[in-house]
């Protein structure tokens, strides 16, 4: 099954280093520690990532169910 929460995105530090995190990390407000010593707090403004991940996952699940019914 497809899970949008496992998709990776890149987050940049002020020093220029890039860190790869999942969308699930963003919804969980995970802290990322950069090599320069800065801690980056991931933030989901207004819950938009959580809502989008949930909506896309539900749509994909509904599509899979529909395709299974068509195959019968």
Residue pairs with C-beta under 8 A, 6 or more apart in sequence:
1 60
1 61
1 64
2 57
2 60
3 57
4 23
4 52
4 53
4 56
4 57
4 60
5 22
5 23
5 24
5 27
5 53
5 57
6 22
6 23
6 24
7 22
7 23
8 20
8 21
8 22
9 20
9 21
9 22
9 23
9 26
10 18
10 19
10 20
10 21
11 18
11 19
11 20
11 21
11 32
11 40
11 42
12 18
12 19
13 19
13 34
13 36
13 38
13 40
14 36
14 38
15 34
15 35
15 36
15 38
17 34
17 35
17 36
19 32
19 34
19 40
21 30
21 32
21 42
23 49
23 53
24 53
25 32
25 42
26 42
26 43
26 44
26 49
27 44
27 49
27 50
27 53
28 42
29 41
29 42
29 43
29 44
30 42
31 39
31 40
31 41
31 42
32 39
32 40
32 42
33 39
33 40
34 40
44 50
